[in-house]
Amino acid sequence: MAPPTKYSPKMADLICNRIAEGRSLRSICHDKDMPDKATVFRWLAADADFARLYAHARDAQVDALVDEMIDIADDGSNDWMEQRGRDGDVTGWKENGEALKRSAFRVSTRQWIAEKLKPKKYGNKVALTDADGGPLTVNVIQRAAHQTSE
């Protein structure tokens, strides 16, 4: 079956739902039932409703990526691997450095994307707040000019 090239609201919803789940447009367009990226970009330029839905999906995608960061960080299933001796017998366990580095990279990539696409929500920022978390207010005391009489 050839990938679709004609816009339809149903196809737009499918694309946007997959993006909102955290998938990249690139991976979606590799699916057999999906159009290629150039077609999607043409649809975005030609259809304001699709562009609006797509923007909302991208916004939701960032939140999905942040959720994934928690899952990745909490998953320790590949952190350790069996260590075997020359005879093939298990002699103990050793840290799986490759899996740990890959997990750290996966988290940092998602963090970078979240910071760039939603800086107000996920960006690094320093906020000065009062004890209740509200905006910090500064009281300025003005001193009256002292005039001396001579």
C-alpha positions in Angstrom: 0.0 0.0 0.0 1.4 3.4 -1.0 1.6 6.0 1.8 -1.2 8.6 1.8 -0.5 11.9 0.1 -4.0 13.5 0.4 -4.8 15.3 3.5 -7.6 14.0 5.7 -8.7 15.0 9.2 -8.4 11.4 10.3 -4.8 11.2 9.1 -4.1 14.5 10.8 -5.5 13.2 14.1 -3.4 10.0 13.8 -0.2 12.0 13.3 -1.0 14.4 16.1 -1.9 11.6 18.5 1.4 9.8 17.9 3.3 13.0 18.4 1.5 13.7 21.6 2.5 10.2 22.8 6.1 11.3 22.5 7.1 10.0 19.0 9.1 12.0 16.6 7.6 13.0 13.2 10.5 11.2 11.6 9.6 7.9 13.2 5.9 8.4 12.5 6.6 9.0 8.8 8.6 5.7 8.6 5.4 3.8 9.5 3.9 2.1 6.4 0.5 3.8 6.8 1.9 7.3 7.1 2.8 10.0 4.6 6.4 11.2 4.3 7.7 14.2 6.2 7.5 16.5 3.1 3.8 15.7 2.7 3.1 16.5 6.3 5.0 19.8 6.0 2.9 20.7 3.0 -0.3 19.9 4.9 0.9 22.1 7.8 1.5 25.0 5.4 -1.8 24.6 3.7 -4.2 23.9 6.6 -4.5 26.2 9.6 -6.5 23.7 11.6 -3.9 21.0 11.1 -1.2 23.4 12.0 -3.0 24.3 15.2 -3.6 20.7 16.2 0.1 19.9 15.4 1.2 22.7 17.6 -0.9 21.4 20.5 0.5 17.9 19.9 4.1 19.2 20.0 3.3 20.9 23.3 1.9 17.7 24.7 4.9 15.8 23.3 7.2 17.7 25.6 5.2 16.6 28.7 5.3 13.0 27.4 9.1 13.2 27.1 9.4 14.5 30.6 7.3 11.5 31.8 9.7 9.2 29.9 12.6 10.7 31.7 11.2 9.5 35.0 10.6 6.0 33.6 14.1 5.8 32.1 15.7 7.0 35.4 13.7 4.5 37.5 14.4 1.5 35.2 17.4 -0.3 36.6 16.7 -3.6 34.7 19.9 -3.4 32.7 22.2 -1.7 35.2 24.0 -4.9 36.1 25.1 -7.9 34.1 26.4 -11.3 34.9 30.2 -11.7 34.9 31.4 -15.0 33.7 34.7 -16.8 34.1 36.6 -18.5 31.4 34.6 -21.7 31.9 31.3 -19.8 31.4 30.2 -20.1 35.0 28.8 -16.9 36.6 31.4 -15.4 38.9 29.4 -12.4 40.0 27.8 -9.2 38.7 29.3 -6.1 37.2 28.0 -2.7 36.4 26.7 -2.3 32.9 28.4 1.0 32.0 27.1 1.1 28.5 23.4 0.8 29.7 24.0 3.4 32.4 25.6 5.8 29.9 22.8 5.3 27.4 20.1 5.9 30.0 21.8 9.1 31.1 22.1 10.2 27.5 18.4 9.4 26.9 17.4 11.5 29.9 19.7 14.4 29.1 18.4 14.5 25.5 14.8 14.7 26.6 15.7 17.3 29.2 17.4 19.4 26.6 14.3 19.2 24.3 12.0 20.1 27.2 14.1 23.1 28.2 14.2 24.4 24.6 10.6 23.8 23.6 9.0 24.7 27.0 11.5 27.0 28.7 9.0 28.6 31.0 8.0 25.2 32.4 11.1 23.1 32.1 14.0 25.6 31.6 16.7 26.4 34.1 15.7 29.5 35.8 16.4 31.4 38.9 13.3 32.8 40.5 13.3 35.2 43.4 10.3 34.5 45.5 9.0 35.4 48.9 8.5 32.8 51.7 5.1 31.9 50.2 6.4 31.3 46.7 5.0 34.6 45.4 7.0 37.3 43.6 9.7 39.0 45.6 8.9 42.6 46.5 11.4 45.1 47.4 10.6 48.0 49.6 12.6 51.1 48.8 13.2 53.5 51.5 13.7 57.0 50.4 15.6 59.3 52.7 14.7 62.9 52.8 17.6 65.2 51.9 19.0 66.8 55.0 19.5 70.4 54.6 21.7 72.2 57.0 21.1 75.8 57.8 24.1 77.9 58.3 
